[in-house]
């Protein structure tokens, strides 16, 4: 009997153990974690929040996900996850939340334990909520973190719109909120966030890693980074690459107690609020909007309505950190910190990023702050930015690259000089160099001044708008087709065509602008089309505060029509409006530009810019420019004392009301200097250089050899100025014998002179012209021309050659093209295959002279990419403007740029190096033979 009872008890014990292990995972020792294989296993963690778990494989979530622990108490630090979850290097996918009301969402709801080694991919938090008083915490790993999260990453995206007052939202790629003795370490976010809260008293906190961190009990973020785009709009918004807000009940803390360190941001951060004067604020920064930061850097583009800083936006302490990203704010902007209202500090920091503020007095190289700020050993790249104090030193580009310039920096333990030419400044030993390429939206680069984003396709050009403060360089010609702008085309846009980069807005404070640097690098954009009926602005760029240079827009068609009585229509070949610190340099436009209105303010159209209150230099246009307002060959309207249109040339046709060969209307102290018109201008008030020149305007060193005509009865027509009103005309000349220098003159200085054809050819006719640097007048020229203008390189079609090629009887697979019936080969490919033969030659590039050098009988140095095959598609080819030398002597050869490489006519190169070349029509084979000489 006793034995039977013992067996029964043993059976029950075994059965109990089996049932326990068959149930959801609810117990395990630290030495033996509970394995997680399925979504059901993952969900069952909520039944034992103190367990030790190990993810055994990737999991794709099916259906709705209830955050782990969300069925517990609604309080923050109550019944959260207190165990260990080891992702084991695996990934959770399809973690999606479609929000309709207040919520705390994430894989976990509240973490008080440890979550590590986990990735989130292909996931999204979204929602359109029309309600008041909404409160949301959204973090992909955990909504709230009171414990430790390490070695985790998020690639999920956030897209939320809340329409209702008194709402708040906290968003983080890892956690929405972090407090107590918590730690987030070695984690990164690559997801993109776009959140908008409409209504009064709305509060939005966005962080690439953590939304809001409360630091009074030791909360920290270390060795983390963000590469995602973060954009937020609300009445009050804080957005940053690492921590959206850094909150402490006891103040910002000291520089010796930094809570964020060894972290970096490469993503674009944007924070927008609506009304500064109603107390609304928007803060954006690379690391944290406020707080104490050590050994961190930012290379992302930072933009905010009120406060923008490369590292922090508001009060705090920053040490041993640097910024290389562009910083833009309508109010306070600083390379390291946007604004200090309390006694913050910045020490051992530098900035090489551009800083833009609507008001120059609130834009600083390091920080805009109160007199109580402590600034020690800080440096910034010398620009027009005002020096903050003696402790802040402006350096030239060359000085920024020298270790000796950085007094006080610890180059033994903290800093080292970067060995990479892409980023030749000091870098932090604890962090990776910012020289590496970062953005998948482009062909390479990371958006810094030394390693700009590379733009080579239409899609990449369109992506520029998402990084409006960054640096870009074109690496190829870009050609649009008619299909791109037709119904169903990528750029149809409801029939409006291309949307300008920095399209402007009716809100002066939150205007969508471009404030970066765009270097066309001598390449062209062909067949751009705009047929705008919505924005009231047209151009490749809309509103430019940055630098646009070395760019050609060829065969563009830009039309803007606006019927809004409260706004006008503005169109330019390169930019609709060029303002503030904007510069358009060494660029040109060909095609058509038009602006018109049916009620509203005066429309403005220009071959380069519709309006200019900044700088346009060394530009030309051969466009047809039309408006029923102000029309200019280069600028429709030039205004403000900073407006300077110089060294520009026009040779097209202009029609309008107020029309000038260079500028339609010139007011407010604007200048037109060293410019020439050879086009035709027709209108009501017409001038060969300026249509109407108002109070304070200056026209100096100009020539008009074009035609000016009135198109209405009583039109005012002048060879230099149509209507001259309190402006000055100096050292200007014209060749229209039947037209007066000015149509009307009202108490102004007029020093313009008629020149006959013979006088036009003589330097003595232009005593104030600088013929060494600005102007050129050689024998045989009909009149002076401007030096250094970009050449309008007409594009042609290059078809891949189908011919076989034999080099010394061996077949070679070249990337070659047929252009106008001739074969063009990549120069470096030819040098590569002839290397080691008796006809070998070297190829080098002289960047200063922009010259291609070929050296005979020299072995070729491989640069990489030789003999790489193309995609077999037809390309656009543009004649290269590089000087060509062979053995030190300049030679004339026809060469084309295709995809960033120089292609030379095969027979030209073979003749230059005396290499035999032949053609077998029967087999369609090209032969190259180094054992024989060239035969024409």
Secondary structure, DSSP 8 states (H G I E B T S, - for coil): -HHHHHHHHHHHHHHHHHHHHHSS-----TTS-EEE-SHHHHHGGGG-TT-EEEE-S-EE--S----BTTTS-SSTTSS-B-SEEEEEEEEEE--EEE--SSEEESSEEEESSEEEEEEEES-EEEEEE--SS-EEEEESSEEEESSEEEEEEE--EEEEEEESSS-EEEEESSEEEE-SS-EEES-EE---EEEEEESTT-EEEEESSEEEEE-TT--EEES-EE-S-EEEESSEEEEESSEEEEE-TT-S--GGG-SEES-EE-S-EEEE-S-GGGT-EEEEESSBSSEEEES-EE-S-EEESSEEESSBSSSEEEES-EE-S-EEESSEEESSEEEESSS-EEEEEEE-S-EEESSGGGEESSEEE-TT-EEEEEEEE-SSSB---TTEEEE-HHHHT-GGG-TT--TTTTEEE---GGG-SEEETTS--TTS---TTSSS--SSSSS-EEE-SHHHHHHGGGGTTSEEEE-S-EE--HHHHSTTSTT-GGGTB---BS---S-STT---B-SEEE-TT-EEE--EEEESSSSEESSEEEE-SEEES-EEEEEEEEEEE--TTS--EEESSEEEE-TT-EEES-EEEEEEEEEESSSS--EEESSEEEESSEEES-EE--EEEESSEEESSEEEE-STT-EEES-EE-SEEESSEEESSEEEE-TT-EEEEEEE-SEEEESEEESSEEEE-TT-EEEEEEE-SEEEE-STT-EEESSEEEEES-EEEEEEE--TTS-SEEEEES-EEEEEE--HHHHT-GGG-TT--TTTTEE--TT-SS-EETT------EEEEEE---EEEETTEE----EEEETTEEEEEHHHHHHHHTTSTT-EEEEEETTTTEEEEEET------S-TT----S--EEEEE---EEEETTEE----EEEETTEEEEEHHHHHHHTT-EEEEETTTTEEEEETTS----
